[in-house]
């Protein structure tokens, strides 16, 4: 499955490049070898779920938007989060 320009492989490569990181720099952030990142980007292997979550955090990607295809690839966004000291809720605080 070498050099399989899969959508996932291409998305990882583009997100890494937008972040201004080399494969080696991204691998270091994730605690992996550069060859792992290279294999993901070439479609040789796919990252495990735990690595997808780490990739999203390191590169500022919203995985749900990526999966749904609703992000603008030129302007990725991250999902809003609740402040650390308050639980996320839709209920009125009255």
N, C-alpha and C positions, 0 to 999 in steps of 0.2 A: 504494500500500500504506500509506496514511496512517492513523495512529491505530489500528493493527492490534494490539490487546492480545495480542500473542504471548506465550507463556510466557517466552521469553528477554527480551523488552522489559520485562515485568513483574518478572522476577527482577533485572534490572539496576537498575530503579527502586527496588525494595524494599531491595536490598542497599545502595545509595547512601544511602537515607534512614536505614537502621539504623546506618550509619557516621556519620551526622550531617553529611553533606557536601551542599553545593549542587551543581548540575550544573557550575557554573563552577569550584568547588573541585576536583571530581573531574577535570574536564578539565585543569586546571593540573597536577595530580599525574601525569597521563598524557601531558602535553605536547601536548594537543590543544585544539581549539576547543570552547567550550560547545555550539555547535550540533551537533557530532558526538554528544555524550552525549544531547542532546535527541532527535536522530534515532533513536538506538538505543532510547531509552525509549518512543518513539512507534511503533516498528516500521517506520519509514521505510527504515532501512538496518540492517544487522547489522555488529557489530564484526568486524574481521579477527582471525585466530587470535592474532596477536601482541598485539592489544589485549585480547582475552579473558584472556590470561595476565596482562597488566598489571592488568586489572580485578580478577582473583582476588587478586593480591598486594596491591593497594591496599585492597581491601575485606575481606580476610581470609576468602575463600571457597575451599572445596575444590571444584574443577571436576568431579572424578570423582563426588563425592557429588551435586552439582547435576545432572549428566547422568543419574545413576542414580535421581534423585529420592529419595535416602535421607537428606537432611538435614531437620532441623526448621527451617522458615523463620524461626521466632522465635529460634532459638539456633544460628546457623551455627558450624561448627567448621572448623579447618584441619587438614590432615593432619600427623601427627607426622613429624618429620625426624630424620635422624641428626645427631649433633654434627658441627660443621664439621671437626674434626680427626680424625674416624674415618669410614671408609666404611660405608655401610649394608650389612648382611649378615645372613643368617639362620644362618650357620655358627657352631658353637661355637668360641670363640677359643682352645681348648686347644692 
